[in-house]
Amino acid sequence: MQVRKAVITAAGRGARQYPASDTVQKAMLPLVDRDGLTKPLLQIIAEEALESGIEELCVVSSPGDEARYRQQFRTIAEHLRSAFRSVAWAEEQARRVAELESRLRFVEQEEPEGYGHAVWCARSFVGDEPFLLLLGDHLYISREPRRCARQLIDLALEEQCAVSAVQATREHLIHQYGTLTGRRLHDRPDAYQIDEIIEKPNPTLAELRLQVPGLRAGYYLCFFGMHVLTPTIFELLDDLVRRGESEGGQIQLTPALNALAARESYLALETLGTRHNLGVRLGYVEAQVALALNGDDRERMLALLVESVARFQQGLTAPGAGEAASPL
């Protein structure tokens, strides 16, 4: 088993980033990365894959977006070279951007028919190989030297099976994520044999069917936005697409993952890291703060945050703060 290919789903329009996402794809919105350089979100996600040993990348995009992605990456590289001639960091960044653009492949999701359908669109690119699946609106920050994706790939290679990354998540957030239950492996307390997955459950349903022994009270295992899947997943998605089985008109990935767990060995790994979902309210702000606090300028960022909070509190406690202005 070898994991050489990655699929990044990025066909969504990013309603929560409107109106910015009306002029640029949400995957091209800029963030300051841990190295202090401002990069498109897609580049940060792609580097997660490439630095984990992935050789080929496929982006599932909306119709017509390939040309826009390629043009934007080429423009970034050209501007770096022209604006910072002979400057080492700019030359290196331009080289990385140009190399990334040359390695990207694209497939179109012609209609927004769900996450499972988006993955299904990449079946020709993947072929009969296992592959890494990443979300185009999630960032991953590792708490160890290995990237989060590398942690996942290592377990998949060790066990020769599909593996999904999970994170213990508080009850009030589980409505945002696929949530699962399973049995801990006797020799890997951070890994589970998956029994059942429910997409975005409510707390009552989770309490009845998804509790995992050993987790803190009020916590559940939720998807991290990152999977290593075997090509069997496409057989299962083919079946859903052929039968037209959907939830609210959408072909979801979760039913296929449940079927995968019933057919072959399928594990979950509590990844040493955090995921940041840019598709939820304030998710973009949270992701940027997390990158800054885990980057080269961490101490400076901490000082700025403390100073900002102090100023805010000082404003709240200043004489007359919060009082209505006099009409006179």
C-alpha positions as CSV (number, residue, x, y, z in Angstrom):
1,M,0.0,0.0,0.0
2,Q,1.3,3.4,-1.0
3,V,-0.4,6.8,-0.6
4,R,0.8,9.0,-3.5
5,K,-2.3,11.0,-4.4
6,A,-4.4,13.6,-2.6
7,V,-7.9,15.0,-3.4
8,I,-8.9,18.5,-2.1
9,T,-12.6,19.3,-2.3
10,A,-13.0,23.0,-3.1
11,A,-16.1,23.4,-5.1
12,G,-18.1,25.3,-2.5
13,R,-18.6,29.0,-3.0
14,G,-18.1,30.0,0.7
15,A,-21.3,31.8,1.6
16,R,-19.9,32.7,5.0
17,Q,-17.0,34.6,3.3
18,Y,-19.3,36.7,1.2
19,P,-18.7,39.2,-0.4
20,A,-15.0,38.4,-0.6
21,S,-15.8,34.9,-2.0
22,D,-18.0,36.5,-4.7
23,T,-14.8,37.9,-6.4
24,V,-12.3,35.1,-5.5
25,Q,-12.7,31.5,-4.7
26,K,-12.7,30.9,-0.9
27,A,-9.7,28.5,-1.3
28,M,-7.7,31.5,-2.6
29,L,-8.4,33.8,0.3
30,P,-5.1,34.8,1.9
31,L,-3.8,33.8,5.4
32,V,-0.5,34.5,7.1
33,D,1.1,31.1,7.4
34,R,3.3,29.8,10.3
35,D,6.4,30.9,8.4
36,G,5.1,34.5,8.3
37,L,4.3,34.5,4.6
38,T,0.9,35.4,3.3
39,K,-0.4,32.5,1.2
40,P,-3.7,31.4,-0.4
41,L,-5.6,28.9,1.7
42,L,-5.3,26.3,-1.0
43,Q,-1.5,26.6,-1.0
44,I,-1.4,26.0,2.8
45,I,-3.6,22.9,2.4
46,A,-1.6,21.6,-0.5
47,E,1.7,22.0,1.4
48,E,0.2,19.9,4.2
49,A,-0.2,17.1,1.6
50,L,3.1,17.6,-0.2
51,E,5.1,17.7,3.0
52,S,3.5,14.5,4.0
53,G,4.8,12.6,1.0
54,I,2.0,13.2,-1.5
55,E,3.2,13.3,-5.1
56,E,0.0,14.2,-7.1
57,L,-2.8,16.6,-6.2
58,C,-6.3,16.9,-7.5
59,V,-8.7,19.8,-6.7
60,V,-12.4,19.2,-7.1
61,S,-13.6,22.6,-8.3
62,S,-16.7,24.4,-9.7
63,P,-17.0,24.6,-13.5
64,G,-14.6,27.1,-15.0
65,D,-12.5,27.5,-11.9
66,E,-9.4,25.8,-13.1
67,A,-8.4,28.7,-15.3
68,R,-9.0,31.1,-12.4
69,Y,-6.9,29.1,-10.0
70,R,-4.0,28.7,-12.4
71,Q,-4.0,32.3,-13.4
72,Q,-4.0,33.5,-9.7
73,F,-1.1,31.2,-8.8
74,R,0.9,32.3,-11.9
75,T,0.2,36.0,-11.1
76,I,1.5,35.5,-7.5
77,A,4.7,33.9,-8.8
78,E,5.2,36.7,-11.4
79,H,4.6,39.5,-8.9
80,L,7.0,38.0,-6.4
81,R,9.7,37.8,-9.0
82,S,9.1,41.3,-10.3
83,A,8.6,43.1,-7.0
84,F,11.4,41.4,-5.1
85,R,14.2,40.8,-7.6
86,S,17.0,38.7,-6.2
87,V,15.4,38.6,-2.8
88,A,16.0,35.0,-1.4
89,W,12.6,34.5,0.3
90,A,10.6,35.9,-2.6
91,E,12.5,33.7,-5.1
92,E,11.9,30.6,-3.0
93,Q,8.2,31.4,-2.5
94,A,7.8,32.1,-6.3
95,R,9.4,28.7,-7.0
96,R,7.1,26.9,-4.6
97,V,4.0,28.6,-6.0
98,A,5.0,27.8,-9.6
99,E,5.8,24.2,-8.7
100,L,2.5,23.8,-6.9
101,E,0.6,25.2,-9.8
102,S,2.3,22.8,-12.2
103,R,1.4,19.8,-10.0
104,L,-2.3,20.6,-9.5
105,R,-4.9,18.6,-11.5
106,F,-8.5,19.6,-11.5
107,V,-11.8,17.9,-11.9
108,E,-15.2,19.7,-12.0
109,Q,-18.2,19.1,-9.9
110,E,-20.8,20.3,-12.4
111,E,-23.5,20.7,-9.8
112,P,-23.3,21.2,-6.0
113,E,-24.7,17.7,-5.3
114,G,-22.9,17.1,-1.9
115,Y,-19.6,16.2,-0.4
116,G,-19.8,12.5,-1.4
117,H,-20.6,13.5,-4.9
118,A,-17.5,15.8,-5.0
119,V,-15.3,13.0,-3.9
120,W,-16.9,10.7,-6.5
121,C,-15.9,13.2,-9.2
122,A,-12.2,12.5,-8.5
123,R,-12.5,8.7,-9.2
124,S,-10.7,8.8,-12.5
125,F,-7.8,10.8,-11.0
126,V,-7.5,8.3,-8.1
127,G,-7.9,5.1,-10.1
128,D,-7.3,2.0,-8.0
129,E,-5.0,3.5,-5.4
130,P,-5.5,4.6,-1.8
131,F,-5.6,8.4,-1.5
132,L,-5.5,11.3,1.0
133,L,-8.7,13.3,1.2
134,L,-8.6,16.9,2.5
135,L,-11.3,19.6,2.8
136,G,-10.7,22.8,1.0
137,D,-12.0,24.9,3.9
138,H,-10.1,23.3,6.8
139,L,-6.6,24.0,8.2
140,Y,-4.6,21.5,10.2
141,I,-2.0,22.4,12.8
142,S,0.1,19.6,14.2
143,R,1.4,19.4,17.8
144,E,4.3,17.2,16.8
145,P,7.0,17.4,14.1
146,R,5.0,15.2,11.7
147,R,2.2,16.9,9.8
148,C,-1.3,15.8,10.7
149,A,-1.6,14.2,7.2
150,R,1.6,12.3,7.8
151,Q,0.4,10.9,11.1
152,L,-2.7,9.6,9.3
153,I,-0.7,8.1,6.4
154,D,1.7,6.4,8.7
155,L,-1.1,4.5,10.5
156,A,-2.8,3.6,7.2
157,L,0.5,2.1,5.9
158,E,1.1,0.3,9.2
159,E,-2.4,-1.2,9.3
160,Q,-2.9,-1.5,5.5
161,C,-6.4,0.0,5.7
162,A,-8.5,3.2,5.5
163,V,-8.0,5.6,8.3
164,S,-9.9,8.8,9.2
165,A,-8.5,11.5,11.5
166,V,-10.8,12.4,14.4
167,Q,-10.7,14.9,17.3
168,A,-12.4,14.7,20.7
169,T,-15.0,17.4,20.3
170,R,-17.4,19.0,22.9
171,E,-21.0,18.1,22.7
172,H,-22.3,21.6,21.6
173,L,-20.1,21.5,18.4
174,I,-20.9,18.0,17.1
175,H,-23.7,19.3,14.9
176,Q,-21.0,20.6,12.6
177,Y,-19.2,17.3,12.0
178,G,-19.5,13.7,11.2
179,T,-19.4,11.8,14.5
180,L,-18.5,8.2,15.2
181,T,-18.2,5.5,17.7
182,G,-15.8,2.6,17.9
183,R,-13.6,0.3,19.9
184,R,-10.0,1.3,21.0
185,L,-7.3,-0.9,19.6
186,H,-5.6,-2.7,22.4
187,D,-2.1,-1.7,21.3
188,R,-3.0,1.9,20.1
189,P,-5.0,3.9,22.6
190,D,-5.2,6.7,20.1
191,A,-6.8,4.5,17.4
192,Y,-10.3,3.0,17.0
193,Q,-12.0,0.4,14.9
194,I,-15.0,2.3,13.6
195,D,-18.4,0.8,14.3
196,E,-20.8,3.6,13.2
197,I,-20.8,7.2,11.8
198,I,-23.6,9.7,12.0
199,E,-23.4,12.9,10.0
200,K,-23.9,16.0,12.2
201,P,-25.9,14.4,15.0
202,N,-27.8,16.2,17.7
203,P,-26.7,15.7,21.3
204,T,-29.6,13.4,22.2
205,L,-28.8,11.0,19.3
206,A,-25.1,11.1,20.1
207,E,-25.7,10.2,23.7
208,L,-27.8,7.2,22.7
209,R,-25.5,5.8,19.9
210,L,-22.1,7.5,19.8
211,Q,-20.5,7.4,23.2
212,V,-17.0,6.1,23.3
213,P,-15.6,4.6,26.5
214,G,-12.6,6.5,27.8
215,L,-13.5,9.9,26.4
216,R,-14.2,12.7,28.8
217,A,-17.8,13.3,29.7
218,G,-19.5,15.5,27.1
219,Y,-17.0,14.7,24.3
220,Y,-17.4,12.7,21.1
221,L,-15.1,11.6,18.3
222,C,-15.7,13.9,15.3
223,F,-14.1,13.9,11.9
224,F,-11.0,16.1,11.5
225,G,-11.6,16.8,7.8
226,M,-8.9,14.4,6.7
227,H,-9.0,10.8,5.5
228,V,-6.9,8.1,3.9
229,L,-9.4,6.0,1.9
230,T,-9.1,2.9,-0.2
231,P,-10.5,2.9,-3.8
232,T,-13.4,0.8,-2.4
233,I,-15.0,4.1,-1.5
234,F,-15.7,4.8,-5.2
235,E,-17.6,1.5,-5.6
236,L,-19.8,2.5,-2.6
237,L,-20.3,6.1,-3.9
238,D,-21.1,4.7,-7.4
239,D,-23.9,2.7,-5.8
240,L,-25.3,5.8,-4.1
241,V,-25.0,7.9,-7.3
242,R,-26.6,5.2,-9.4
243,R,-29.5,4.7,-7.1
244,G,-29.9,8.5,-6.6
245,E,-29.7,8.1,-2.8
246,S,-29.3,11.5,-1.3
247,E,-30.1,13.5,1.8
248,G,-32.0,16.7,0.9
249,G,-30.8,16.3,-2.7
250,Q,-27.2,15.8,-1.7
251,I,-25.0,12.7,-2.1
252,Q,-23.2,12.6,1.3
253,L,-19.9,10.7,2.1
254,T,-21.1,9.4,5.4
255,P,-23.3,6.6,4.1
256,A,-20.4,5.3,2.0
257,L,-18.1,5.5,5.0
258,N,-20.5,3.4,7.0
259,A,-20.6,0.9,4.3
260,L,-16.8,0.9,4.1
261,A,-16.6,0.1,7.8
262,A,-18.9,-2.9,7.3
263,R,-16.9,-4.2,4.3
264,E,-13.3,-3.8,5.4
265,S,-11.0,-2.7,8.2
266,Y,-11.5,1.0,8.8
267,L,-9.8,2.9,11.6
268,A,-10.0,6.3,13.2
269,L,-7.0,8.1,14.6
270,E,-7.0,10.8,17.3
271,T,-4.6,13.1,15.5
272,L,-2.0,15.1,17.5
273,G,-3.1,18.4,16.2
274,T,-6.1,20.7,15.8
275,R,-8.5,21.4,12.9
276,H,-9.8,24.8,12.1
277,N,-13.0,25.0,10.0
278,L,-13.1,28.2,8.0
279,G,-16.7,27.3,6.8
280,V,-18.3,28.3,10.1
281,R,-19.0,31.7,11.6
282,L,-15.7,33.4,12.7
283,G,-13.8,30.3,11.5
284,Y,-11.5,32.4,9.3
285,V,-10.5,34.6,12.2
286,E,-9.9,31.6,14.5
287,A,-7.8,29.9,11.9
288,Q,-5.6,33.0,11.4
289,V,-5.1,33.4,15.1
290,A,-4.2,29.7,15.4
291,L,-1.6,30.0,12.6
292,A,-0.1,33.0,14.2
293,L,0.1,31.4,17.6
294,N,1.8,28.3,16.1
295,G,4.2,30.2,13.9
296,D,7.6,31.9,13.9
297,D,6.1,35.1,15.4
298,R,4.3,33.4,18.2
299,E,5.7,35.6,21.0
300,R,4.9,38.8,19.1
301,M,1.4,37.7,18.4
302,L,0.8,36.8,22.0
303,A,2.0,40.2,23.1
304,L,-0.3,41.9,20.5
305,L,-3.3,39.9,21.7
306,V,-2.7,40.7,25.3
307,E,-2.3,44.4,24.5
308,S,-5.5,44.4,22.4
309,V,-7.5,42.7,25.2
310,A,-6.1,45.1,27.8
311,R,-7.1,48.1,25.6
312,F,-10.5,46.6,25.1
313,Q,-11.0,46.1,28.8
314,Q,-9.7,49.5,29.6
315,G,-12.3,50.9,27.1
316,L,-15.1,49.0,28.9
317,T,-14.1,50.3,32.3
318,A,-13.4,53.9,31.3
319,P,-15.7,56.5,32.9
320,G,-18.8,56.9,30.8
321,A,-18.1,53.8,28.7
322,G,-21.3,52.3,27.4
323,E,-23.4,55.3,28.4
324,A,-25.8,56.7,25.8
325,A,-24.8,60.0,24.2
326,S,-26.7,63.0,25.4
327,P,-29.1,64.4,22.8
328,L,-28.1,68.0,23.9
